[in-house]
Amino acid sequence: MAEFIAALRGVTVDLAGRAPLGPIDLTVARGEILALVGASGAGKSTTLRLLAGLQTASAGELTRAAGVGRTGFVFQSPTLTPWADALSNVALPLELAGVSRSQARDRAAAALAAVGLSDRLNAPPSQLSGGMAMRAALARALVTAPDLLLLDEPFAALDSVTRRRLIEDLHALWATAAPRPAVVFVTHDVEEAVYLAQRVVVLDAASGRPVADLPTPGAPPRPDRWRADPAFRQTVEAVVDALEAAMAPQADTAA
Ligand SMILES: Nc1ncnc2c1ncn2[C@@H]1O[C@H](COP(=O)(O)OP(=O)(O)OP(=O)(O)O)[C@@H](O)[C@H]1O
């Protein structure tokens, strides 16, 4: 088994008004790309928050490998600070980490260049398109060179062409980072999950437990034409089958 970076072991979460989630067992390997899929309300965001240490577990534990550094988080909405320009937004996490202002701005400019925003350094978020704002959010999450990058439906609000470009950007950023961050990516889009990830984990709709763990063939970054490959289509079908099984209402099986 590849070296792990973070693991949830036997984690349960008590939530008001519904059955507890879990027990969740999930191991994230160093440098891997893992996609999390599941029905709405299955617990995908909760699992990300658990991995980030932002959600308290009722039982079980989060283990992080020794020496694991920062965690980056990108949400569905880019959550940029509205009164600061793109450069200041991306420099902020570095400045908060104690990096000098001039160094932080140099590194932020390089991170924005890596996502194709060199010509928008001084633009406030209001002057960025949705895709550009998400690129800036990705640059901000990656500028601190995190070991773990958590992405919660980051491209859901974007058109399909922009989504594909952002997946390519994410692959390129991941592939050129040294060391590569582990990426956990939540999506409702099964094709996006299979194209992006090295494995797809399906959460049970009722308990949030991982109930299927499907490796994807080949290795990212992948050429766009891989979406027409029979191996891609078969993997998408396998994930859809697993999702359907994970959504089966309990009553159907009880009789
Ligand atoms: N703070 C909270 N208090 C009570 N219940 C919560 C809280 N946060 C989430 N939940 C519930 O926990 C369950 C899992 O929520 P979560 O947001 O993790 O699901 P999800 O799979 O990410 O859903 P979606 O795909 O709709 O974003 C849901 O039933 C949700 O209503």
The ligand as a Gaussian input file, in Angstrom:
#p B3LYP/6-31G(d) Opt

LIG

0 1
 N      -23.960000      21.170000      10.794000
 C      -24.846000      20.229000      10.533000
 N      -25.839000      19.934000      11.403000
 C      -26.736000      18.967000      11.156000
 N      -26.731000      18.230000      10.043000
 C      -25.791000      18.471000       9.141000
 C      -24.798000      19.479000       9.316000
 N      -23.979000      19.480000       8.231000
 C      -24.455000      18.521000       7.418000
 N      -25.523000      17.925000       7.961000
 C      -26.270000      16.800000       7.382000
 O      -25.327000      15.789000       7.212000
 C      -25.604000      15.039000       6.043000
 C      -24.393000      15.058000       5.159000
 O      -24.181000      16.374000       4.683000
 P      -23.023000      16.691000       3.643000
 O      -23.101000      18.155000       3.343000
 O      -21.745000      16.152000       4.155000
 O      -23.493000      15.835000       2.373000
 P      -23.009000      15.911000       0.870000
 O      -22.864000      14.510000       0.402000
 O      -21.809000      16.795000       0.759000
 O      -24.270000      16.593000       0.190000
 P      -24.415000      17.483000      -1.150000
 O      -24.022000      16.613000      -2.279000
 O      -25.883000      17.826000      -1.171000
 O      -23.518000      18.682000      -0.972000
 C      -26.829000      15.687000       5.427000
 O      -27.952000      14.941000       5.826000
 C      -26.846000      17.063000       6.026000
 O      -28.162000      17.559000       6.102000

